[in-house]
Amino acid sequence: MAKIVGIGACVFDTLYTIPTYPTEDTKMRAVSSKASGGGPVATGLVAAQKLGIDTAYIGVLSDDNGGLFLKGDFEKYGVSTDLIEVKSGFRSFASTLLLCADSATRTCVFDKGDLPALVLNENMKRAIADADILMVDGNEMDAAVEAAKIARANGTKVLYDCGGLYPGVEKLLAWTDIMIPSEEFSLGHTGEKTAEDAAKKLFELYSPEIVVITQGKRGGICYDGKTVTPYPIYPAKVVDSNGSGDVFHGAFAAAKVLGYESLKCCHFSSAVSALKCMGVGARESVPSFEQVKKYMEENNYEL
């Protein structure tokens, strides 16, 4: 039985590592290229699985090259694919990413494809009810809201990776227990001017158990309804930042399943994300639990 299940984007990524960002209407030879699985919840599940927690993806994939790759990528990392429906004749969600060496940035162009919306079946509903955590990211909104209601009725915690200001996000925020928005999302959704005020506003509006706002290179803040506490980034020589936020969310879910309190989850997730950024590939660069523990000890933090 999966401890963490997820509903959200699953993306076929093609990554090009380039020395510098290209000038428009020119050609440039890439340093390297590779195919990789992506998507906030999908990559978060892989991260949690690699950290030692059983996971399962709930969703719809195509039988085109992208979809077959994505299903195989889950299987490679041990994420259960039993709750995936494979549909014929559709175009996968796909993206092309430019990983720029001199600025340590990434640029993404994506095509959402044309897969039909996820409709939860009885096996999917049972898996949600039996899990410890349901991860969602705002994609597959209708199914995610239905799943969140099932989770709430059965004691499964809902972790929302709030990255995009999608239409109707308030419907999903209302059922969220662990709210982890980016600073951009939190300011945009609340209209507040600071992350601290946005965290308090989100807590006031939706009454989650915890609000964690990620702030990129500045780390982030954790708000439990009483105290705003900052958490740091951990030192890393960044090679590939793509997927670092997705990995953070998956690591946070894993840490919650392991029983850590929320601020410790923030430190753990920040460390996992830093280690991931030191390799190419959002999924393959996720460290093991023992690697994270050793790295945190080296940086004066005991799990």
Backbone torsions as a table, in degrees:
resi	resn	phi	psi	omega
1	MET	NA	131.0	-178.5
2	ALA	-74.4	132.0	175.4
3	LYS	-76.9	-31.1	179.2
4	ILE	-126.2	126.4	173.4
5	VAL	-118.6	155.7	-176.4
6	GLY	-141.5	144.6	174.8
7	ILE	-127.8	123.7	179.7
8	GLY	167.5	-164.1	-175.3
9	ALA	-68.0	138.9	172.3
10	CYS	-131.2	115.5	-164.4
11	VAL	-123.7	135.2	174.2
12	PHE	-86.3	106.3	-176.6
13	ASP	-97.1	140.1	166.4
14	THR	-116.5	119.5	-174.6
15	LEU	-105.9	129.8	173.9
16	TYR	-116.4	120.9	173.3
17	THR	-88.6	123.9	-176.1
18	ILE	-127.8	153.1	-177.0
19	PRO	-70.5	-37.6	-179.9
20	THR	-151.7	163.7	-177.3
21	TYR	-70.9	132.6	-174.1
22	PRO	-72.4	150.9	171.9
23	THR	-75.9	144.5	-179.6
24	GLU	-58.6	140.9	175.3
25	ASP	64.9	35.7	174.1
26	THR	-129.9	174.9	173.5
27	LYS	-111.6	149.9	176.9
28	MET	-144.8	137.9	176.0
29	ARG	-85.4	126.4	179.0
30	ALA	-74.7	150.9	173.4
31	VAL	-69.3	-39.4	178.5
32	SER	-162.3	165.8	174.4
33	SER	-146.0	153.8	179.4
34	LYS	-161.9	154.9	173.4
35	ALA	-92.7	145.3	-177.8
36	SER	-154.2	151.3	172.3
37	GLY	-78.7	143.4	179.3
38	GLY	-144.5	-174.0	-176.5
39	GLY	111.1	138.7	-173.8
40	PRO	-56.0	-60.4	-178.7
41	VAL	-67.9	-42.0	-177.2
42	ALA	-59.5	-45.4	179.1
43	THR	-72.4	-34.5	175.5
44	GLY	-60.0	-39.3	177.9
45	LEU	-65.0	-41.3	176.9
46	VAL	-61.2	-42.6	179.1
47	ALA	-59.7	-47.2	179.8
48	ALA	-62.7	-39.8	179.0
49	GLN	-62.8	-44.5	-179.8
50	LYS	-67.5	-21.7	177.1
51	LEU	-87.9	0.9	171.1
52	GLY	106.9	10.3	-178.2
53	ILE	-109.6	133.1	179.5
54	ASP	-69.1	132.1	-175.3
55	THR	-134.4	162.9	175.9
56	ALA	-148.1	140.4	176.4
57	TYR	-98.5	134.4	176.7
58	ILE	-111.8	115.1	-177.8
59	GLY	179.6	-173.9	-179.6
60	VAL	-118.5	130.3	175.4
61	LEU	-124.9	157.6	175.7
62	SER	-87.2	165.0	173.1
63	ASP	-97.0	17.3	173.8
64	ASP	-78.3	-178.4	-176.0
65	ASN	-58.7	-40.4	179.5
66	GLY	-64.0	-46.4	-179.0
67	GLY	-64.2	-41.5	179.0
68	LEU	-65.2	-38.2	176.5
69	PHE	-62.1	-46.0	-176.6
70	LEU	-63.5	-42.1	178.0
71	LYS	-63.9	-44.2	178.7
72	GLY	-65.0	-33.2	179.5
73	ASP	-67.2	-41.9	173.8
74	PHE	-57.2	-47.4	-177.5
75	GLU	-62.6	-37.6	179.2
76	LYS	-59.4	-37.9	-176.9
77	TYR	-94.2	-2.3	175.1
78	GLY	92.7	4.9	176.0
79	VAL	-74.1	129.6	-178.1
80	SER	-64.6	135.4	177.1
81	THR	-109.9	12.7	-177.1
82	ASP	-64.6	-22.1	-176.1
83	LEU	-106.0	21.1	176.5
84	ILE	-99.6	132.5	171.8
85	GLU	-99.5	126.9	179.5
86	VAL	-101.4	123.0	-177.0
87	LYS	-111.8	141.5	179.6
88	SER	-92.7	147.8	171.5
89	GLY	83.9	16.2	-179.3
90	PHE	-118.8	163.1	-178.6
91	ARG	-101.9	128.9	-177.5
92	SER	-69.4	154.7	167.1
93	PHE	-65.9	122.8	-175.7
94	ALA	-140.6	155.0	177.8
95	SER	-147.2	156.4	172.5
96	THR	-118.0	130.3	-177.2
97	LEU	-122.5	133.9	174.2
98	LEU	-103.2	117.8	179.8
99	LEU	-101.9	107.2	-170.9
100	CYS	-93.1	119.3	-173.0
101	ALA	-68.9	-43.8	-171.9
102	ASP	-72.8	-25.0	179.5
103	SER	-109.3	-4.7	-177.9
104	ALA	53.4	41.7	178.3
105	THR	-117.3	168.2	175.1
106	ARG	-134.0	142.0	178.8
107	THR	-122.4	132.7	-171.9
108	CYS	-122.9	133.6	169.7
109	VAL	-121.6	126.6	-173.9
110	PHE	-131.2	157.8	175.0
111	ASP	-128.0	118.4	-174.6
112	LYS	-73.0	-6.4	179.5
113	GLY	72.2	-165.3	-176.2
114	ASP	-138.1	29.7	179.3
115	LEU	-64.5	145.7	176.6
116	PRO	-68.7	157.5	-179.4
117	ALA	-64.9	148.9	176.4
118	LEU	-69.4	132.6	171.8
119	VAL	-119.1	121.3	-175.6
120	LEU	-69.9	129.4	172.9
121	ASN	-99.3	178.8	-174.5
122	GLU	-64.1	-37.2	179.0
123	ASN	-64.7	-40.2	178.2
124	MET	-64.6	-44.7	179.7
125	LYS	-61.4	-40.3	179.9
126	ARG	-65.6	-40.7	179.8
127	ALA	-64.2	-37.4	177.5
128	ILE	-64.9	-45.5	-179.0
129	ALA	-63.7	-31.1	-175.8
130	ASP	-88.9	-12.3	-176.0
131	ALA	-79.6	164.0	171.3
132	ASP	-82.9	-38.6	-175.7
133	ILE	-137.8	136.0	168.5
134	LEU	-105.9	122.2	176.1
135	MET	-98.9	134.5	176.8
136	VAL	-135.9	159.9	-178.3
137	ASP	-136.7	11.0	178.3
138	GLY	94.2	-15.0	170.4
139	ASN	-82.4	159.2	-173.9
140	GLU	51.5	51.5	-168.7
141	MET	-56.4	-48.2	-176.4
142	ASP	-61.6	-46.3	179.0
143	ALA	-65.8	-36.9	-179.6
144	ALA	-65.5	-41.5	178.1
145	VAL	-65.0	-44.4	177.5
146	GLU	-60.1	-44.0	179.9
147	ALA	-63.3	-39.8	179.5
148	ALA	-63.3	-37.4	177.0
149	LYS	-66.2	-40.2	176.0
150	ILE	-63.1	-43.0	179.0
151	ALA	-59.1	-48.9	-178.4
152	ARG	-59.6	-38.5	-178.4
153	ALA	-70.7	-18.2	-174.4
154	ASN	-119.1	11.3	176.6
155	GLY	79.6	12.1	175.8
156	THR	-84.9	128.0	-178.9
157	LYS	-77.8	140.1	179.1
158	VAL	-103.0	119.4	176.5
159	LEU	-106.6	118.8	-177.2
160	TYR	-108.1	116.3	172.8
161	ASP	-82.0	92.5	-174.5
162	CYS	-86.0	90.9	-178.9
163	GLY	-108.3	-41.7	-177.4
164	GLY	-108.6	140.8	177.6
165	LEU	-84.7	67.9	-178.2
166	TYR	-73.5	153.4	174.3
167	PRO	-58.3	134.3	176.2
168	GLY	83.0	13.9	-177.1
169	VAL	-61.0	-28.5	-179.0
170	GLU	-62.2	-27.5	178.1
171	LYS	-65.7	-35.3	179.8
172	LEU	-84.5	-37.3	177.4
173	LEU	-58.0	-33.4	-177.7
174	ALA	-65.1	-19.9	-178.4
175	TRP	-110.3	15.3	-173.8
176	THR	-93.4	134.7	175.1
177	ASP	-96.9	-42.2	-178.4
178	ILE	-117.8	104.3	-173.5
179	MET	-102.5	117.3	-177.5
180	ILE	-126.7	82.8	177.8
181	PRO	-89.7	155.4	166.3
182	SER	-70.8	161.7	177.1
183	GLU	-60.6	-39.9	179.6
184	GLU	-59.5	-45.5	178.5
185	PHE	-62.9	-46.9	-174.2
186	SER	-63.7	-40.9	178.6
187	LEU	-70.9	-41.0	-179.1
188	GLY	-66.7	-38.5	-177.2
189	HIS	-76.5	-36.7	-175.2
190	THR	-93.4	-24.0	-174.7
191	GLY	79.5	5.4	179.0
192	GLU	-77.7	165.4	-175.7
193	LYS	-98.1	-20.8	-179.4
194	THR	-127.2	155.7	178.8
195	ALA	-62.5	-37.9	-179.7
196	GLU	-61.2	-46.9	179.4
197	ASP	-68.0	-35.2	178.7
198	ALA	-65.6	-40.7	178.7
199	ALA	-61.1	-44.0	179.7
200	LYS	-65.4	-38.8	179.3
201	LYS	-66.7	-43.0	177.9
202	LEU	-61.3	-40.9	178.6
203	PHE	-64.4	-42.4	179.5
204	GLU	-65.0	-40.6	-175.8
205	LEU	-73.4	-39.8	-167.3
206	TYR	-121.2	-8.2	175.6
207	SER	52.6	48.8	173.3
208	PRO	-73.9	175.4	174.2
209	GLU	-76.2	-33.1	-176.0
210	ILE	-153.8	145.1	171.0
211	VAL	-120.2	124.0	177.0
212	VAL	-120.7	116.8	179.5
213	ILE	-102.1	123.0	179.2
214	THR	-88.5	138.1	-175.0
215	GLN	-128.0	31.3	175.3
216	GLY	59.3	-124.7	-175.9
217	LYS	-68.4	-8.9	178.1
218	ARG	-97.8	5.8	-178.1
219	GLY	83.7	-117.9	179.7
220	GLY	175.1	-172.1	179.3
221	ILE	-132.8	153.8	-180.0
222	CYS	-124.4	127.9	-178.4
223	TYR	-127.8	123.1	-176.5
224	ASP	-105.8	14.5	-177.5
225	GLY	96.5	-11.5	-179.9
226	LYS	-126.2	-47.9	-171.6
227	THR	-128.4	135.1	171.5
228	VAL	-93.0	120.5	-177.3
229	THR	-124.0	125.6	177.8
230	PRO	-77.5	153.6	170.2
231	TYR	-129.8	150.9	-172.0
232	PRO	-92.6	166.3	161.5
233	ILE	-84.6	158.3	176.9
234	TYR	-104.3	148.9	-172.7
235	PRO	-63.9	136.5	-179.8
236	ALA	-154.8	140.4	169.3
237	LYS	-88.4	99.8	-169.7
238	VAL	-71.7	124.3	175.0
239	VAL	-107.8	-40.7	-177.6
240	ASP	-148.2	108.7	-179.2
241	SER	-88.5	-7.6	-177.5
242	ASN	-60.9	129.1	178.3
243	GLY	85.1	3.0	-176.7
244	SER	-64.4	-37.7	177.1
245	GLY	-67.2	-39.5	177.6
246	ASP	-60.7	-43.6	179.2
247	VAL	-64.6	-39.8	177.5
248	PHE	-55.4	-47.0	-177.4
249	HIS	-66.0	-41.5	177.9
250	GLY	-64.7	-39.4	177.8
251	ALA	-66.2	-37.3	178.6
252	PHE	-63.7	-43.6	178.1
253	ALA	-61.5	-43.2	178.8
254	ALA	-61.8	-43.3	-179.7
255	ALA	-63.7	-37.6	176.8
256	LYS	-63.8	-42.7	177.7
257	VAL	-62.2	-34.3	178.3
258	LEU	-74.6	-7.3	174.4
259	GLY	94.4	11.9	-179.7
260	TYR	-74.7	146.8	173.7
261	GLU	-74.0	165.9	-164.8
262	SER	-62.6	-41.4	-178.5
263	LEU	-67.0	-37.6	175.9
264	LYS	-65.1	-36.3	175.5
265	CYS	-60.0	-39.6	178.7
266	CYS	-62.4	-47.5	178.9
267	HIS	-61.9	-46.2	179.9
268	PHE	-58.9	-48.0	-177.0
269	SER	-65.8	-38.6	177.6
270	SER	-62.9	-39.7	178.8
271	ALA	-68.0	-42.8	178.4
272	VAL	-60.7	-45.4	-179.4
273	SER	-62.5	-40.4	178.6
274	ALA	-62.8	-45.2	179.4
275	LEU	-63.3	-40.4	178.0
276	LYS	-59.3	-39.7	-176.2
277	CYS	-67.7	-13.6	-179.3
278	MET	-85.8	3.0	175.5
279	GLY	-134.1	165.1	179.1
280	VAL	-91.3	131.1	179.8
281	GLY	109.2	118.6	-175.8
282	ALA	-62.0	-32.4	-175.4
283	ARG	-96.6	-47.8	-173.8
284	GLU	-68.2	-20.3	-178.8
285	SER	-90.1	-0.3	176.9
286	VAL	-67.5	129.1	-177.1
287	PRO	-78.9	170.4	171.8
288	SER	-81.8	166.3	178.5
289	PHE	-59.1	-43.0	-178.7
290	GLU	-64.6	-37.2	176.5
291	GLN	-63.7	-40.1	179.3
292	VAL	-65.5	-45.7	-179.5
293	LYS	-58.5	-45.4	-179.9
294	LYS	-64.1	-43.8	-179.4
295	TYR	-62.4	-41.2	179.2
296	MET	-67.5	-39.0	176.9
297	GLU	-62.8	-39.3	177.7
298	GLU	-63.9	-24.9	178.8
299	ASN	-105.4	25.9	170.2
300	ASN	64.8	37.3	174.3
301	TYR	-133.5	123.2	-178.7
302	GLU	-96.6	128.3	174.4
303	LEU	-74.7	NA	NA
